[in-house]
Amino acid sequence: EETKRAHDEARFRLAWALAHSKKPGHASRAVELLLPGAHQWSESVLPRDRRYIAAIAHFNDGDYLAARNACEESLSHDPECRQARSLLASIEDRIAADGVIGIGALGVGAAVLGGVVATLASSRR
């Protein structure tokens, strides 16, 4: 049991480091290590902590919807976790900002398309 606990804690530290890394592929590897069912974790590493670190990995990887889901799962284990609440607020801000940027890009694309259509229509006259 002590060996399993040591292995789990080492696996969790590795996932933490990968989740915080900026190198491509590290965040997804962290998520793989932390997926529910991927490993039979001992009680030494709490589900709240595993889901929180997975949320960080998703966030750093730019997958904000998965980050929000993992963060909400973390909060379901411990609704008072301040770190998870703070991360969830950052995730929601990023989702909102991306939505505004996406709407803006869509508007610019529509304007460009409208300009092209108008140019083509006027050139045929």
C-alpha angles and dihedrals in degrees: 000000000000091000092050091050091051091049092048092049091049091048089050092050089051091050090048092052092046092048091054095043120106094209116112114260096018095099093051090049089053090053091050090054092049102042114127108255094018090102136008100243123204120230091261091083112053122222088232091060094045092052092044092054089046088053090053090049092050091046093051089047091054096246096129097169092055088044091054092049093050091046092051089050089052090051091049087063093045117010091186096059103127094194092055091046091051092047091049090054090051091048092050090049091051093047090050092047092048089050091053091046090048092051090048092050090049090052092050090048091051091049092050092047090049090051092050092049091048091049092050092047093050093046091056092057 
